C-alpha cells in the first residue's frame, strides 16, 4: 500500500567566498553611510540608509531597534512605535532604550510605556525544561534532534561527523547510523508508527569537509529505528550554487514516489 509522505527539508548552502565578500562589503558600506549621515545631521539620508540596513539584515532585532530610534528622530512617532513593537515582540531588550534621547518624543505614549514594561519581561528567564545530559563529543556540531518515546532515547544528527548518534536518558551516547555518502547529516524525523527514521544528508556547497565533486548533491535516507540499518536512499535534485544565487534554498518534498513510500519490506 502506497503511502504519501509529506515533509519539508531545509537545505542550507554555505555562501561562496565571493558572495560572502560582497555581503561584508555591502554591510560595511551601509554602516559607513549611516555614520556619515549622523555626523552631518542629515536625518533624511540617515533614515534611507537605516531602512536599507534593515532590509539587508532581514529586519533583525538590532535593525528594528535602529529603525525605531531613527523614525523617532525624524518625528514619525507612528512608525517608531511600530518598529519598537516589532523589536519587543522578537523577545529583545535593551536597557538603554528608556533613556535614549532619540525616543524622548515617545515617552508620553501609553503604548511606549507598555512596550518598555514588556521589554523588561523579555529579560526574565523562562524555562520549562531541565538539562538531561551534555554531548561528549565537541566535534559533532549537532543540527537536528528527535525523541523516541518507546526507548526513551534521542537521535541527534551531526554536521561535522556526518552521522546520527543515539543519546540515552542515562547519558549513554553511541553511534546510530553513518551518512552513506560521507556528507553532513541535517534533518531527522522519527516515524513512530513504522519504527523508521527519515534523515537528510547534504553535500553543502563550498563546505571544506565535503569533496568538491559532490557539492550540491543531497539525499533523503530511511533507517530502521531498531538498529540504524539503511533501508532506502533517495537522491535529491542537484543544486549547485552560482556566485550570486541566494544562500538559502528550500526544497519541499510534498510526496515521495510510490516506489519509496514503504521501506519496511526491503531487507
C-alpha positions as CSV (number, residue, x, y, z in Angstrom):
1,X,0.0,0.0,0.0
2,X,1.4,3.3,-1.1
3,X,1.9,6.0,1.5
4,X,2.4,9.6,0.8
5,X,5.0,11.2,3.0
6,X,4.8,15.0,3.4
7,X,7.9,16.8,4.6
8,X,9.8,20.0,4.2
9,X,13.6,19.8,4.1
10,X,15.6,22.9,4.6
11,X,18.9,22.7,2.7
12,X,21.3,25.2,3.9
13,X,24.1,26.0,1.4
14,X,27.2,27.8,2.7
15,X,27.9,31.1,0.8
16,X,30.7,31.2,-1.6
17,X,33.8,33.3,-0.8
18,X,32.8,35.8,-3.5
19,X,29.2,36.1,-2.2
20,X,30.3,36.4,1.4
21,X,32.8,39.1,0.4
22,X,30.1,41.1,-1.4
23,X,27.8,40.9,1.7
24,X,30.6,42.1,4.0
25,X,31.5,44.9,1.7
26,X,27.8,46.0,1.4
27,X,27.3,45.9,5.2
28,X,30.4,48.0,5.8
29,X,29.3,50.5,3.1
30,X,25.9,50.9,4.7
31,X,27.3,51.4,8.2
32,X,29.7,53.9,6.8
33,X,26.9,55.8,5.1
34,X,24.9,55.8,8.3
35,X,27.8,57.1,10.3
36,X,28.4,59.9,7.8
37,X,24.7,60.9,7.8
38,X,24.7,61.1,11.6
39,X,27.8,63.2,11.7
40,X,26.3,65.6,9.2
41,X,22.9,65.6,11.0
42,X,21.2,64.6,7.7
43,X,18.2,62.7,9.1
44,X,16.6,62.1,5.7
45,X,19.6,60.4,4.3
46,X,20.1,58.5,7.7
47,X,16.5,57.2,7.5
48,X,17.0,55.9,4.0
49,X,20.3,54.2,5.0
50,X,18.8,52.6,8.1
51,X,15.9,51.3,6.0
52,X,18.4,49.8,3.6
53,X,20.2,48.2,6.5
54,X,17.0,46.7,7.9
55,X,16.2,45.2,4.6
56,X,19.8,43.9,4.2
57,X,19.6,42.3,7.7
58,X,16.1,40.8,7.1
59,X,14.7,43.2,9.8
60,X,16.6,41.6,12.6
61,X,16.1,42.8,16.2
62,X,19.0,45.3,16.2
63,X,18.0,46.7,12.8
64,X,14.4,47.2,14.1
65,X,15.8,49.0,17.1
66,X,17.7,51.4,14.9
67,X,14.6,52.0,12.8
68,X,12.7,52.9,16.0
69,X,15.4,55.4,17.0
70,X,15.7,56.9,13.6
71,X,11.9,57.2,13.0
72,X,11.6,58.9,16.3
73,X,14.4,61.3,15.5
74,X,12.6,62.3,12.3
75,X,9.4,62.9,14.2
76,X,7.5,59.8,12.9
77,X,6.0,58.5,16.1
78,X,3.7,56.0,14.5
79,X,6.4,54.2,12.6
80,X,8.8,54.5,15.5
81,X,6.3,52.7,17.8
82,X,5.7,50.0,15.2
83,X,9.5,49.3,14.8
84,X,9.8,49.3,18.6
85,X,6.8,46.9,18.8
86,X,8.4,44.6,16.4
87,X,11.7,44.7,18.3
88,X,10.0,43.8,21.6
89,X,7.8,41.1,20.1
90,X,11.1,39.4,19.0
91,X,11.8,38.9,22.6
92,X,14.6,41.6,22.5
93,X,15.6,44.0,25.2
94,X,17.9,47.0,25.6
95,X,18.3,48.8,28.9
96,X,19.4,51.9,27.2
97,X,16.2,52.5,25.2
98,X,14.2,54.0,28.1
99,X,16.9,56.8,28.4
100,X,17.6,57.1,24.7
101,X,17.3,60.8,23.8
102,X,16.0,59.9,20.3
103,X,12.9,58.3,21.9
104,X,12.0,61.2,24.2
105,X,9.1,62.2,22.0
106,X,7.5,58.8,22.7
107,X,7.6,59.0,26.5
108,X,4.1,60.4,26.8
109,X,2.7,57.5,24.8
110,X,0.9,54.8,26.9
111,X,2.0,52.2,24.3
112,X,5.6,53.2,24.7
113,X,5.4,52.7,28.5
114,X,3.7,49.3,27.9
115,X,6.4,48.3,25.5
116,X,9.1,49.2,28.0
117,X,7.4,47.0,30.6
118,X,7.2,44.1,28.1
119,X,10.9,44.6,27.2
120,X,11.8,44.2,30.9
121,X,9.8,41.0,31.0
122,X,11.8,39.8,28.0
123,X,14.8,39.7,30.2
124,X,13.2,37.3,32.6
125,X,14.4,33.7,32.3
126,X,11.8,31.3,31.1
127,X,12.5,27.6,31.5
128,X,10.1,24.7,31.0
129,X,12.8,22.1,30.6
130,X,15.6,20.6,32.6
131,X,19.1,19.5,31.4
132,X,19.4,15.8,30.7
133,X,23.0,15.4,29.6
134,X,25.8,17.0,27.6
135,X,27.1,15.7,24.4
136,X,30.5,14.2,25.0
137,X,32.0,14.9,21.5
138,X,32.6,18.7,20.9
139,X,33.2,18.0,17.2
140,X,29.7,16.7,16.5
141,X,28.2,20.1,15.5
142,X,24.6,18.8,16.0
143,X,21.9,20.0,13.6
144,X,18.7,18.3,14.4
145,X,17.2,16.1,17.2
146,X,14.2,13.9,17.7
147,X,12.9,11.8,20.6
148,X,11.9,8.1,20.6
149,X,9.4,7.7,23.5
150,X,9.4,3.9,23.3
151,X,13.1,3.6,24.1
152,X,13.4,6.9,26.0
153,X,16.3,8.0,23.8
154,X,17.2,10.9,21.5
155,X,18.6,10.8,18.0
156,X,21.0,13.6,17.1
157,X,22.2,14.4,13.6
158,X,25.8,15.6,13.2
159,X,27.0,18.0,10.5
160,X,30.7,17.7,11.0
161,X,31.0,14.0,11.8
162,X,28.3,13.0,9.3
163,X,26.4,10.6,11.4
164,X,23.5,10.2,13.8
165,X,24.0,9.3,17.4
166,X,21.6,7.9,20.0
167,X,21.6,9.6,23.4
168,X,20.1,7.8,26.3
169,X,18.4,9.3,29.4
170,X,21.2,7.7,31.4
171,X,23.7,9.8,29.4
172,X,24.9,6.9,27.2
173,X,25.9,8.0,23.7
174,X,26.7,5.8,20.8
175,X,26.6,5.9,17.0
176,X,23.2,5.1,15.5
177,X,24.0,5.4,11.7
178,X,26.6,6.9,9.4
179,X,25.9,9.0,6.3
180,X,26.3,6.5,3.5
181,X,27.9,9.1,1.2
182,X,30.0,10.8,3.9
183,X,28.0,14.1,3.7
184,X,26.8,16.2,6.6
185,X,23.6,14.9,8.3
186,X,20.9,17.6,8.7
187,X,17.2,17.0,9.2
188,X,15.9,14.0,11.1
189,X,12.4,12.7,11.8
190,X,11.3,9.5,13.6
191,X,8.3,7.7,12.1
192,X,7.0,6.2,15.4
193,X,4.3,4.1,13.8
194,X,6.6,2.2,11.5
195,X,9.7,2.4,13.6
196,X,11.7,4.2,10.9
197,X,13.9,7.2,10.9
198,X,14.0,9.7,8.0
199,X,17.0,11.9,7.6
200,X,18.8,14.0,5.1
201,X,22.5,14.2,4.1
202,X,23.7,17.1,2.1
203,X,27.0,17.9,0.3
204,X,26.9,21.5,1.3
205,X,28.3,23.8,-1.4
206,X,31.9,25.1,-0.7
207,X,31.9,23.0,2.6
208,X,35.5,22.1,3.2
209,X,34.6,18.8,4.8
210,X,32.9,17.6,1.6
211,X,34.5,16.6,-1.7
212,X,34.0,19.4,-4.2
213,X,32.8,16.9,-6.8
214,X,29.8,16.2,-4.6
215,X,28.9,19.8,-3.8
216,X,25.2,20.5,-4.4
217,X,24.1,16.8,-4.0
218,X,21.7,15.6,-1.4
219,X,19.8,12.5,-0.3
220,X,16.8,11.5,1.8
221,X,17.6,8.4,3.9
222,X,15.4,5.9,5.6
223,X,16.9,3.9,8.6
224,X,15.4,1.2,10.8
225,X,14.9,2.7,14.2
226,X,15.8,-0.6,15.9
227,X,19.3,-0.8,14.7
228,X,20.1,2.1,12.4
229,X,20.4,-0.1,9.3
230,X,19.9,1.8,6.0
231,X,16.7,0.8,4.2
232,X,16.3,3.4,1.4
233,X,18.5,6.2,-0.1
234,X,16.7,8.7,-2.2
235,X,18.9,11.0,-4.3
236,X,17.7,14.6,-4.5
237,X,18.0,17.1,-7.3
238,X,21.4,18.7,-7.9
239,X,21.6,22.2,-6.5
240,X,24.9,23.8,-7.4
241,X,25.0,27.4,-6.3
242,X,26.2,30.2,-8.7
243,X,28.1,33.1,-7.3
244,X,25.2,35.5,-6.8
245,X,22.4,33.0,-6.1
246,X,20.6,33.0,-2.7
247,X,22.5,31.5,0.2
248,X,19.5,29.5,1.5
249,X,17.5,27.2,-0.8
250,X,14.3,25.4,0.4
251,X,13.3,22.2,-1.2
252,X,9.8,20.9,-0.4
253,X,9.2,17.2,-0.9
254,X,5.4,17.2,-1.0
255,X,5.3,13.5,-1.6
256,X,7.7,10.7,-2.3
257,X,7.3,8.4,-5.3
258,X,5.2,5.3,-4.8
259,X,8.3,3.1,-5.1
260,X,9.7,4.8,-2.0
261,X,6.5,5.0,0.1
262,X,7.0,1.8,2.0
263,X,10.5,0.9,3.0
264,X,9.6,-1.8,5.6
265,X,9.7,-4.6,3.0
266,X,13.3,-4.1,2.0
267,X,15.7,-6.5,3.6
